[in-house]
Amino acid sequence: MAAKFEDALDVRPLDDGRNWLVLEDFYYQTDVIMASGHRVSVPKGFVTDFASIPRIAWGIVGGPADGKYRKIAVVHDWLYRTPGLATRGQADAVLLEGMKVSGCSWWEQHVIYYAVRAGGHSSYKGML
């Protein structure tokens, strides 16, 4: 099976200036083996911040709402915030895989991936 996004991402910004609302169910097929299987289903109504990337880095990798990684960031947020779907390592592996699928360059993939590995522990709510 090849990793792929099944849909276009349909979101709208919330009034807080930081978060976005997913307007339609959104699906991603992954090759990463997780408790939830190989298909990640992000439901309509989920709230995402795309990626918690410092503003200073936006000029390098793109802003959270417009970077090439925006779709996989929503999937990653869902995996991080929903208990029982994936371990933190699995969720981060899905992030790296999805950035490749999205056409992010090698350095973009690794800058974002290692930043998440270094600082994402406090955001993870899934399983150990």
Helices and strands as residue ranges (DSSP letters): E 4-5, E 11-13, E 20-22, E 26-29, E 39-42, E 47-48, H 55-61, H 70-81, H 88-101, H 106-119
